[in-house]
Amino acid sequence: MDKDRIAHDLALIIVENVLEDIDDEFGIRQYSLEAADIYKKAKEIIMTQLDQES
């Protein structure tokens, strides 16, 4: 498995865990934007860590 795939999979797990904690008051549009933002940030952090470890 390559680094990009590992980062993608881990970022999705992070999004899932974080969104479980978000209040149900969010509308679907805000929920989607939040999910995309969390994913992008998580993947960047994971890729940085993977690059440092190689």
C-alpha positions as CSV (number, residue, x, y, z in Angstrom):
1,M,0.0,0.0,0.0
2,D,1.4,3.4,-0.9
3,K,1.7,6.4,1.3
4,D,-1.2,8.3,-0.4
5,R,-3.6,5.4,0.1
6,I,-2.5,5.0,3.8
7,A,-3.0,8.7,4.4
8,H,-6.4,8.6,2.6
9,D,-7.7,5.6,4.7
10,L,-6.5,7.1,8.0
11,A,-7.9,10.5,7.2
12,L,-11.3,8.9,6.5
13,I,-11.2,7.2,9.9
14,I,-10.4,10.5,11.6
15,V,-13.3,12.2,9.8
16,E,-15.7,9.4,10.8
17,N,-14.6,9.7,14.5
18,V,-14.8,13.5,14.6
19,L,-18.2,13.7,12.9
20,E,-19.7,11.3,15.4
21,D,-19.0,14.0,18.0
22,I,-20.5,16.9,16.0
23,D,-23.9,18.1,17.3
24,D,-26.9,17.2,15.2
25,E,-27.8,20.9,14.8
26,F,-25.5,21.1,11.8
27,G,-27.3,21.2,8.4
28,I,-26.2,18.8,5.7
29,R,-24.3,21.5,3.8
30,Q,-22.3,22.6,6.9
31,Y,-21.8,18.9,7.8
32,S,-20.3,18.2,4.3
33,L,-18.0,21.2,4.4
34,E,-16.8,20.2,7.9
35,A,-16.1,16.7,6.7
36,A,-14.1,17.8,3.7
37,D,-12.1,20.2,5.8
38,I,-11.3,17.6,8.4
39,Y,-10.3,15.2,5.7
40,K,-7.9,17.6,4.0
41,K,-6.2,18.6,7.2
42,A,-5.9,15.1,8.5
43,K,-4.4,13.8,5.2
44,E,-1.9,16.6,5.1
45,I,-0.7,15.8,8.7
46,I,-0.6,12.1,8.0
47,M,1.4,12.6,4.7
48,T,3.9,14.8,6.6
49,Q,4.4,12.2,9.3
50,L,4.8,9.4,6.7
51,D,7.3,11.4,4.8
52,Q,9.3,12.0,8.0
53,E,9.3,8.3,8.8
54,S,10.7,7.2,5.5
